[in-house]
Amino acid sequence: MIEHQNAVIHVIDDDAEMRTALKRLLHGAGYNVRDYASAGEYLVSEPDARAGCLLLDLELGGPSGLELQQALLRRPQPLPVVFMSAYGDVPRTVKAMKAGAVDFLVKPFDRHALFDALDAAFGSAGRQAAAPDTKLPVDLGEREQAVLRGVVAGLRNKQIAAQLGLSERTIKSCRAGLMRKFEATSLAELLRRAEWLANAPLMQ
């Protein structure tokens, strides 16, 4: 694990109040912090050789967080990314996770969720290639497996319902059941834990 004093968190958010609040919280936890109001500001900033990660807002003025993530993937050894957004957008969450995001936090998030995500980011060197947890449930019914594949594919509840000929309410109930079975507290966590079982790897 990288020590806090040796790590830098790059906070990229066009909300000045959010950046200030995050800087205060992260400084208090012992992290070094650099903040940016846009993707462009980050890209033209002085490079930082220290280990670190990006705490990146999905919706930015100008290039979006997803666009910045794609640009950074073209760099050698890109920093791990933790996304944050005010919206639990399934397609964009899936796209971010497929591109290697460590976590996806839905605002407002608490400090424990944030620090857990940052710990995961600093331990992510071998995380993406890690073997699946064999303790995860495998006793899913056919409907649950079909819904799971739809979620991993980035489909919304309405789209999965139309595909399977079921009601949207049934899909919502099935998704809630999947969250419980996989002991997942967020869509990003469900995607990470379920990708191998759904036979649709996120990291392609």
C-alpha positions as CSV (number, residue, x, y, z in Angstrom):
1,M,0.0,0.0,0.0
2,I,1.3,3.5,-0.9
3,E,1.7,5.7,2.1
4,H,-0.5,8.8,2.2
5,Q,2.4,11.2,2.4
6,N,3.9,9.8,-0.8
7,A,0.6,9.9,-2.8
8,V,-1.2,12.7,-4.6
9,I,-4.9,12.8,-5.4
10,H,-5.7,14.7,-8.6
11,V,-9.3,16.1,-8.0
12,I,-10.9,17.1,-11.3
13,D,-14.3,18.7,-10.9
14,D,-15.9,21.8,-12.3
15,D,-17.7,22.4,-9.0
16,A,-15.5,24.7,-7.0
17,E,-17.3,24.0,-3.7
18,M,-16.9,20.3,-4.3
19,R,-13.2,20.6,-5.0
20,T,-12.8,22.7,-1.8
21,A,-14.7,20.1,0.3
22,L,-12.7,17.2,-1.1
23,K,-9.3,19.0,-0.6
24,R,-10.2,19.7,3.0
25,L,-11.2,16.1,3.6
26,L,-8.3,14.6,1.8
27,H,-5.7,16.9,3.4
28,G,-7.1,16.0,6.8
29,A,-6.6,12.3,5.9
30,G,-2.9,12.9,5.1
31,Y,-3.1,13.0,1.3
32,N,-1.4,15.5,-1.0
33,V,-4.0,17.0,-3.3
34,R,-3.9,18.9,-6.6
35,D,-7.2,20.1,-8.0
36,Y,-8.4,21.1,-11.5
37,A,-11.6,22.7,-12.8
38,S,-11.6,20.9,-16.1
39,A,-10.0,18.0,-18.1
40,G,-8.1,20.6,-20.2
41,E,-6.6,22.1,-17.1
42,Y,-5.4,18.7,-15.9
43,L,-3.9,17.8,-19.3
44,V,-1.8,21.0,-19.6
45,S,-0.7,21.0,-15.9
46,E,2.9,20.3,-14.9
47,P,3.4,16.5,-14.7
48,D,3.7,15.0,-11.2
49,A,6.0,12.0,-10.8
50,R,4.5,11.0,-7.5
51,A,2.3,8.0,-7.2
52,G,-1.4,8.9,-7.2
53,C,-4.8,8.6,-8.7
54,L,-7.5,10.7,-10.3
55,L,-10.8,11.5,-8.5
56,L,-12.6,12.4,-11.6
57,D,-16.1,13.9,-12.1
58,L,-18.1,12.4,-14.9
59,E,-19.8,15.6,-16.0
60,L,-17.3,18.4,-16.8
61,G,-17.5,21.6,-18.8
62,G,-15.7,20.8,-22.1
63,P,-14.3,17.3,-22.5
64,S,-16.1,14.9,-20.1
65,G,-14.6,12.6,-17.5
66,L,-15.0,9.7,-19.9
67,E,-13.2,11.5,-22.7
68,L,-10.4,12.4,-20.3
69,Q,-10.1,8.7,-19.2
70,Q,-9.8,7.6,-22.8
71,A,-7.1,10.2,-23.5
72,L,-5.1,9.1,-20.4
73,L,-5.3,5.4,-21.5
74,R,-3.0,6.3,-24.4
75,R,-0.3,7.3,-21.9
76,P,2.2,4.8,-20.6
77,Q,1.2,3.6,-17.1
78,P,-1.9,5.8,-16.6
79,L,-3.0,6.6,-13.1
80,P,-5.9,4.7,-11.7
81,V,-9.2,6.5,-11.9
82,V,-12.1,6.8,-9.4
83,F,-15.1,8.4,-11.0
84,M,-17.8,10.4,-9.2
85,S,-21.1,11.6,-10.5
86,A,-24.4,13.0,-9.3
87,Y,-26.2,10.4,-11.4
88,G,-26.2,6.6,-11.3
89,D,-26.0,6.3,-15.1
90,V,-25.8,2.6,-16.0
91,P,-24.3,2.9,-19.5
92,R,-21.7,5.4,-18.5
93,T,-20.8,3.5,-15.4
94,V,-20.3,0.3,-17.4
95,K,-18.2,2.2,-20.0
96,A,-16.0,3.7,-17.3
97,M,-15.5,0.3,-15.6
98,K,-14.8,-1.4,-18.9
99,A,-12.1,1.2,-19.5
100,G,-10.5,0.3,-16.2
101,A,-12.0,2.7,-13.6
102,V,-11.4,1.4,-10.1
103,D,-14.7,2.6,-8.7
104,F,-17.7,4.8,-9.5
105,L,-19.0,6.9,-6.6
106,V,-22.5,8.5,-6.8
107,K,-22.8,11.9,-5.1
108,P,-23.3,12.5,-2.3
109,F,-21.0,9.8,-1.0
110,D,-19.7,9.4,2.5
111,R,-16.0,9.6,3.5
112,H,-15.8,5.8,4.1
113,A,-16.9,5.1,0.5
114,L,-14.3,7.6,-0.7
115,F,-11.4,6.2,1.3
116,D,-12.3,2.7,0.4
117,A,-12.2,3.6,-3.3
118,L,-8.9,5.4,-2.9
119,D,-7.4,2.4,-1.0
120,A,-8.6,0.2,-3.9
121,A,-7.0,2.6,-6.4
122,F,-3.6,2.5,-4.7
123,G,-3.8,-1.3,-4.5
124,S,-5.0,-1.6,-8.1
125,A,-1.8,-2.6,-9.8
126,G,-2.7,-6.3,-9.6
127,R,-6.4,-5.8,-9.0
128,Q,-7.6,-5.8,-12.5
129,A,-6.0,-9.1,-13.3
130,A,-7.0,-10.7,-10.0
131,A,-8.8,-14.0,-10.0
132,P,-12.5,-13.8,-9.2
133,D,-13.6,-14.5,-5.7
134,T,-14.7,-18.1,-5.7
135,K,-17.0,-17.4,-2.7
136,L,-19.3,-15.4,-4.9
137,P,-22.7,-17.0,-5.4
138,V,-23.1,-19.1,-8.5
139,D,-26.6,-20.4,-7.9
140,L,-28.3,-17.9,-10.1
141,G,-31.5,-18.8,-12.0
142,E,-31.8,-18.3,-15.8
143,R,-33.7,-15.0,-15.3
144,E,-31.1,-13.7,-12.9
145,Q,-28.3,-14.6,-15.3
146,A,-30.1,-12.9,-18.2
147,V,-30.6,-9.7,-16.2
148,L,-27.0,-9.8,-15.0
149,R,-25.8,-10.0,-18.5
150,G,-27.9,-7.1,-19.5
151,V,-26.6,-5.0,-16.6
152,V,-23.0,-5.9,-17.5
153,A,-23.7,-4.9,-21.1
154,G,-24.8,-1.4,-19.9
155,L,-28.5,-1.8,-20.6
156,R,-31.1,0.2,-18.6
157,N,-33.9,-1.6,-16.8
158,K,-36.4,-0.7,-19.5
159,Q,-34.1,-2.1,-22.2
160,I,-33.6,-5.4,-20.3
161,A,-37.3,-5.7,-19.7
162,A,-38.0,-5.3,-23.4
163,Q,-35.3,-7.8,-24.3
164,L,-36.6,-10.4,-22.0
165,G,-40.3,-9.7,-22.3
166,L,-40.7,-8.8,-18.7
167,S,-42.0,-5.8,-16.8
168,E,-39.6,-3.1,-15.7
169,R,-40.7,-3.6,-12.1
170,T,-39.6,-7.3,-12.4
171,I,-36.2,-6.2,-13.7
172,K,-35.8,-3.7,-10.8
173,S,-36.7,-6.5,-8.3
174,C,-34.3,-8.9,-9.9
175,R,-31.4,-6.3,-9.9
176,A,-32.1,-5.7,-6.2
177,G,-31.8,-9.4,-5.6
178,L,-28.5,-9.6,-7.5
179,M,-27.1,-6.7,-5.4
180,R,-28.0,-8.7,-2.2
181,K,-26.6,-12.0,-3.5
182,F,-23.3,-10.4,-4.5
183,E,-23.3,-8.2,-1.4
184,A,-22.7,-5.2,-3.6
185,T,-23.5,-1.7,-2.4
186,S,-23.1,0.0,-5.8
187,L,-23.4,-0.7,-9.4
188,A,-19.7,-0.5,-9.9
189,E,-19.2,-3.1,-7.2
190,L,-21.7,-5.4,-8.7
191,L,-20.0,-5.1,-12.1
192,R,-16.6,-6.0,-10.6
193,R,-17.9,-9.0,-8.7
194,A,-20.2,-10.3,-11.4
195,E,-18.2,-9.9,-14.6
196,W,-16.7,-13.4,-14.6
197,L,-20.0,-15.1,-13.9
198,A,-21.8,-13.1,-16.6
199,N,-19.3,-14.3,-19.1
200,A,-18.9,-10.7,-20.3
201,P,-15.6,-9.5,-19.0
202,L,-15.4,-5.7,-18.3
203,M,-11.8,-5.5,-19.2
204,Q,-11.7,-6.2,-22.9
